[in-house]
């Protein structure tokens, strides 16, 4: 078996030179330039019109495609009545930290009528996305897909999927034409109105109207019978604890249950939440995204290959994604190749990206599904993968509307089994360790990464990149030296707490361990001696975002490791939007001993 694996790895390694990976975009002289115009307009993604953000008149924003190695210039014009910024999620910003798009950290805000030029180099490859980093504007629609086509010389893992030259050529062509699927949750009220309701009620309001795919969807109002037949054991238990008997018309836990159970004992006033948020559901026809695949387009003689990129542009929910009757070859995660996994379903949380291949042999209309697996609400959304000229819709799903597998044989993507391709070793030694105690502060909607919430006023402050504080280490700041290896342990000290999708700006991190209970050691090295089974220091998963371990009735911990390679001010935060707005963020002053010089154009912008 090992000999076969080594042979497959060797074969895969020569692929870039024999077949190439993708035909790159046509070369251009100078930087590849984009112009994004932000407007505040009426639009109806799920059939209900509301004020929201359009980018170049569309939602989601246009797909930005570049080649690895190119310089990229993105001009953002703000024609909205609100301040804003634009972040390029997962992009290293190597040498250009002033283009990371975080107000108060790397730039000053773009005011109404203003314009900002983001300059950066595509030092990476794969699937990324861009989105707002001001208040709750991601909830208002400010996001879009970003694709970086790899260099021809970059090793690929496709030889681990097949060794047939014709199949490999078809896979190469499919990857060159990869299609993004932007997954999102959606409210039919603007983000500032939702935040006002939360602050008035003193609690989070995790009840949504629809789930979208590429900005399309509809409001589904389930019958009481369907809700009762779909409800999960966890939801039944929460209803019992909250002295309720049924989910609401939107299939949410009643607001009184959220106040009693989810708000973790903080004082709340659910009467301040309008009935329309939880208890009124009006179905819409909406719209349905259709991904068309022509028969024979990327043909290997037995069928057609198509490559898709799933982007978790969610504000709050975590979902399970699947396509009826089709298996998915996951070949890249968060923009980097992995040893492929053949699966039926993928759990997708805020900010994550999964690139996968599908082999189509029978023409048909295949239902694409994503369904929330969070206990606070039953909600799902659909799209269609149309292959050939057939009109028959598939009816055999791998998952139900609660994100649960329909049979015991359904295979889910396995994060712990994720292996970088080619291998990307992690250091066995570290220079600094930081243990962060996550949780609420003085209200159920206020959060902290380490006991102190980051204030919203940071958005208006002089960016930390412009005025670093050497040697500062406190509850809101971590300071490092260039070349150091850093361990961060996230501890959910209070419970209940949901999994927190932690996103690190700049370079990626390794998930090296996790466990239940408090982290009762001063370092990973000390912990490994007692609980070696809780760690992987050989070939751990590497990503730009990880979800911490769920803490429903007990504390849990999650350990990551990263290498300081790019000096600058970088944000580390929970990507659940209410948690980020509620203060769950810190700033990494990485490489304080080699702090970058900010060009005057950026240093003086908006001053």
N, C-alpha and C positions, 0 to 999 in steps of 0.2 A: 504493500500500500504506500509506504514511504517513498519507494523508488518511483512509483507512478506519479506521486505528488511532485517530487523533485523534477521529474521529466516534464510535467505540465508547467511548473514554474519556469524552467529553462526555456520551454517553447514560447511561453507568454512573453518572456523578456525580450525575445528577438522580434516580436510583432511590429513594433514601431518602425523597424528598418525594412521589413519585408512587405508589409501591407500599409503602413501608416495608420494613424488614428482617425484623423478627420481632415477633410480639405479645409484649410483655414480660410477665414474671410479674406477677400482680396486685399493684398497689401496696400497701404496708403502712405503718402509722405507726411511726416509729422504725426501729431497725436490724433487719436480717434475721438471726435467731438460729438457731444450730445447736448440738446437743449430741452430742458423740462420746464414747462409753464404750469404753475399751480393756480387753480381757480376754485372758488367756493360757490357751488351751484346745486340746483335741484337735480336729483338722479334717483333711480329706483332699481337697485340691483336685484331685490327679491320681489319686486312688484309694488312696493310701498315707497312713495317719493319722500325724500328728506334732503336737507342740506348736507353736503359732503364735499370732499376734495376730489377734483379730477386732475389728472396729469396729462397735459396735451389734449384735453377734452375727453379723456377715456378713463376707464376703471376696469381692472388695475392699470397702472401706468404702462407705457410701452416697454417691450423687452429690450434690454441693452445687451448687445453682443459685441465682444471684443476678442482679440487673440492674446494668448499668453505672451508676455514680454512687451506689449504695446503700452505707450503712454495714453492715459485716458483723461479727457477734460469734460466735465459735466457742468454746464451752466444752469442754475436753478433760478427762475424768475418767480417771485412771490406776488401774485395778483390777488391774494386772499386778504381779508381784513384782520388776519392774525399773524403773529410771529411764527417762524418755523425754522427747521434745519432738515438736512437729508443725510442719513447714515447709510453706509454701504456694508451690509451685514456680512461678516466673515472675511472682509478684505483686510489684509495685513497693514496697508498704508505704510509700507516700508520706506522710510525717509520722508514721508509726507504726513505726519500725525495731525497737522492742521487741517486736513481734509476728511477727518473721521466723522464729522457732522454731529458732535455732541455739544449742545449749548452749555457754557460754563466750564467745560472741560477742554475742548479743542477749538472752539470758535465762538464768536458772538452771533446772536440770532439774526436771521434774515427778516427785516421788518417789512410790513406791507409796502409794496412798490419797489422793494429792494431786489438785488440780484447777487448771487454768490457763485464763484467759479471754483469747483472742486477739481484739483489736479492730483492724480495718483498713477502709479505704474502697476500693470497687471502682472505681478510676480507669481501669481498662483494660476490654477486652472479649475474648471468645474462649475458647479451651480451655486449661485449666491442670490442675494436680493437686496433691494434698496428700500428704505422706508423712513418715515418721519421719526425724529427723536425729540419732539417737543410735546410735553403733556400727553394727551390721549389721541393725538392726530392719526396714529395708526388705525384706531377705531373709526376714523372718519374717511379712510380709504387711501391714505398716502403711502402706497407701496407698489412695487413691480419687480419682475424677475430680471436677473443679471446672469449672463452666460459667458464664461471665459473658455474659448476653445484651446485645447492643449497644444503644446509644441509637438511636431511630428516625432521628435526624438524621445518623447516621454514614454517610459515602459507602461504597458497596459495589462490588465488581468484577464483579457478575453480568452486567452488560451486555456484558462481554467474552466471555461464554459463549454468550449468545443475545440477540437483539433482539426476539424474539417476546413480546408482553405476557403471553400465556397461560403460556408456558414460565417467564417470570420470576416470575409469581405462584406457580407450582408450586414453583420453587426456593426462594422466600421461605418458603413453608409448610414445606418440607423442612428448611431451616436452623433454623426455629423449633423443630423436633422432633428436633434432632440427637442421635444416639445415640453414646455413648462406647464405644470398644474399648480396654480396658486390656491391653496386651501385657506379659508378664513371663516371666522364666526362673525355675525353681523347683528347689530341693533338698529332699530328704525328710529332712533333719536341720536342727536349729535353727542360727541364725547363729553363736552362741557356740561350738558344737561344731565347726563348719566352720573358724572362726578358730583354735581350738585345734589342729586338724590342720595348718593352714598354718604356725603358729609352730613346731610340733614338727618338721615336715618342712623348715622354712626355705624354703618356696616357695609360690607360689600354686597353688590346686587348681581349675582352670577346667573342671570336668566336672560337668554338671548332669543332673537326672533327667527334666525335662519343660519344655516351653514352654506357657504358659497364655494364654487369651484370656478376659477378664472372670472370671478366677479358675477357669476350667475347662480340663481337658485330661486327658491320660493318659500313662503311661510306654510309649513305643514301643521295642521291642527289635528292631532290624533284623537280618535274616539276614546272614551273612558275605558272601553273594552281592550283596545290596543295598548293603552298605557298600562293597564292592569296585567296584561299578558307579557309585557316587555320588561316591567320593573325588575330590578336586580335585588338579590338578597341584601346588599349593602344599603340600598335605598329603603327597603322595607324596615331595616333596623333603625335607620335615621328617622323615618316617619314615626316609628314606635317611641323612640326616645323623645321626639318632639310633640308627642300626643296628637298626631295627625293620622288620618286614615288613607289619604290619597294625594297624588301629585296634582298640581294645578292644571289649568287649561293649556298652558304652554309646556306641560310635562316637567315642570320644575318642582323642587321641594318648596312647600309653602314658605313665604317670607318669615312667618313666625318660627318655622323649624330652622331656617337659616340663622335667625337671630338667636335661637336657643342653643343650637348645636354647632354650627359652623363658626359663629362669632366668638366661640371659646370663652364665654362668661363675661364679656365686656358689656357695658350698658348700651342698649340699642333702642331705637324707636321705629319699628317697622311700619307704624301707621303713616309715616312720612313718605312711604313708597307708594306711588300711584297704582291703582288696581291694574292699569294697562300693562305694567311691567311684568307681572306674574300671572294675573288671573283672566286676562282677556286675550283670546287668540282668534284672529280673523284670517282665514286662508287666502292665499293669492295664487294666481296662475304662474307668475314669475317668468323665468326663462331657464333654459337648459343648455349647458355647454356640450358641444359635440366635437370630439376629437376624431377627425376623419383619417383613415389609413387606406391607401389604395392597394388593392391586391397586386402583388408582384413588385411593389415599390422598392423594397429591400429584400429580395427573394433569395432563398438558399436552395431552391428546388423542392423543398418540402413545406414551405410556408413563408410568411413575411415577418421580419423583425421590425419592431418600433421601440424607440427609446423615449422615456418620459422622466421628467424631473418633478418630484413632489416638493413643494415649499410650504412649510407650516407657518403661514402668516397669521396665526391665531392671536387674538388678544388674551383670551382666558382658557379656552378649552384645550384638552388633549383628546385626540381622536384615534380611531383605528381605521386604516385605509386598506381598501381591497378592490379588486376588479373581478366580477363574477366569472367563475369557471376558468380564469387565467392565472397561471403561476408567474411570479415576478423574479427575475434575476437581478438582485440588488448588487451593483458593481461600484458604487461610490456613495459616500456619506459626507455631508457638509463640505462637498467640493473635492474630496480626496478619494483615490481608488482604494478599494478593499478587496480581500479575497471574496469572490462573489458568493452570496447566499441565495438559494432558491427557496422562496417563501410564498405564502398565500395572502399574508396580511402584515401590515407594518403599523406599529404605534408611533404616531407623529405628534410631537409637542411643539410649543412656541419656538419659532426660529429654525427648526431643523430642516435639513434637505436630504432627500434620498433620490438617487439616480438608479433607474432600473430598466431592464430590457424585457419585452414580452414577445413571445413567438406565437404568431397567429396562423392557424391552419384552416379554420372554418369560418367563412363569412358570416357576419351577424352583428347585432347591436348588443354590446356588452356593457352592463351597468357598472359604472365607477361609483364607489361608495366611500363616505367617511362619516363615522358615527362617534359621538362623544362617549368616552368611557368614564367620565367624572360622575360622581354620585349626585351632584347638584341639579342635573337636568338630563332628560332623555331627548336627544336631538340628533338629526342626521341630515345629510345632503347627498345629492346624486348628480352625475353627469353621464355621458354616453361615449363609449369608444365604438365608432362605426367602422367596421372592416368590410370592404367590398360593397356590393350593391344589395346585400340582404336587408330585409325589413323585420326579421324576427328578433324580438327582445329576449335576452337571456333571463332565466328565472331561478338560477341555482346559486345563491350567494354563499360566500365563505363566512360572512359575519352577519349578525342581526343589527337592528337599529339601536342596540345598546353597546355595540362594539364587541360583542361576545362571539366566539366561534360557534358555528352552527353544527359542527361535527368534531369528534375528538381528533380527527386526522389533520385538521387545519394547522399549518405551520406558520408561526409568527417569526418576524425578524428577531434575531438574538443579539442584543447589544454586547453581552459578555463574550460572545464568540467572534465579535468583530475584529479582524486582523488587517492591519495596514498593508497595502501592496504598492511598491515593495515594502519590506519591513522598515519600521521607523523606530529605532530603539530609544528608550527612555533612560535617563541617568539613574544610577543606583544610589547616588549621593545627592544631598540637598544642602543649600546654604542657609535658608531661612524657612521656618514653619509658622503659619498663622492659623489659629483656631478661631473660627467665627461662630458666634452664637446667634442663630437666626430666630426671628419671631416677631410678633406684634409688639408695638410700643404701648401707647396709651389709648388706643382705639382699635376696633376690629378691622378698620380699613387702612390703618397705618402699620408700616412694616419696616424692619431694619435688617441689614446684613449682619450687624454685630452690635446690637443694643442701642444704636443711635440712628434715627431715620435721616436720610439725606434730604435737606430742605428743598422745596420747589424753587426757592429764591436763587439756587445755584444757577438756574437757567439764565438769570439776568446778571450774574457776576462776571468779573474779569476771568477769562478762561485760565484754568490751572496750568495749562501748557505755557501760557505767557508769563506766569508768575509762580514757578514751583517753590515748594518749601522743603529744602534739603533736610534729610534725616527725619522728616515727619512721619510718625506712625501713630494713628489713633483709630477710633471706631469707624472713621470714614475714609481713611487713607492707608495704603500700604506703600512703602518706599523700598526700592531694590537697587542693586548695582548691575551694570551690564555684564552679562555672562553668568549670572547666578542662576541656580535652579531653586525653584520655590514650591513648597507644598502649602496648599490651603485646604483645611478641613472645615466643611460646612456642617454645623450641628443644629438640628431642630430641637432646641431645648424645651420649647413649649409645645403642647399638642392639644387639640388636633392641628396639624399643618399638612397641606397638600404637598405633592412633589413640586419643587421650585425649579423651573427651567433656567438654569444659570448660564448666562452668556458672557464670554470674555471677549472684549474688543482686542484687536491686533492679532497675535498669533494664536495657534491652537493649544489645547491642553490635553493631558492624558487622564483618564479616569482610572485611578490606581487602586481604589478600595471603597468599601461601604459596609455598614453594619447597623445593628439595632442597639439601642441604649446610648448613653453618653460616651463621648470619646475620652476615655480615662487615661490617656497617655500624653506625654509632652511632644512626641514626634511619631512619624510613621515607622521609623526604625525600631522604636521601643514597642509599638503596637504589633509589628510583624513577629516579634519574638513570642508574643502570647497568643495571637490569633492570625497565624499565617494564612489560613484559609480565606480570610477576608480581603486579601490583597492579590493583585497581579502586577508584578514589577518586571515581567518578562516581555509580554506583548499586549499591553493594555490598549483599549480603544482610545483613539485620538480624534478630537472634535473641537468645534468652537462653542459648543453648548452641551450641557448635561443636565438631566433632571435629578434633583436630590431624591433620596429615599423617602417615600410616603411615611408620615408620622401620625397615624390615626388615633392611637391610644398609648403611645410610648415614644420616647426620643429616638432619633436615628442620626447617622452621620454619613457623609460622603467625602472622599478625599480625592483631590486632583493635584497634578504636578505640571509645572510649565517652566520653560526656559526663557530667560530675559534676553532677547535678541534685538529688540527695537526700542531705543529710548523714546520716551514720550509719556503723555498722560492718557491713560486708557481706562474706560469704564468697565466695571464688573458688576453685573446686576441680574435680578430676576426679570425674565422677559414677559411674565404676566403683567399686563399693562396697569392694572389697579395696584399691584404690588410695587411696580416701578414708580408710579406717581405717588404711592403711599410712602416712598422713601427707601425701598429695598435696593440700595446701590452703594458702591464704594468706588474710589479712584485709585488706580495703580500708577504710582510715579515710578515707572520702570526706567532703569539706567540713569539714575539721577546724576551719576558721575560723568556721563557723556550726554548731557541734555542737549536736544537739538535746537538749532537757531531757527526762529520763525521768520519767514520773509516779511519785510515791512508791509507789503500789500495785505497780508493776513493779520499781522500784528495790529495794524491801525484800522482794520475794517470795523465800522460801526462804533468806533471810539468817540 
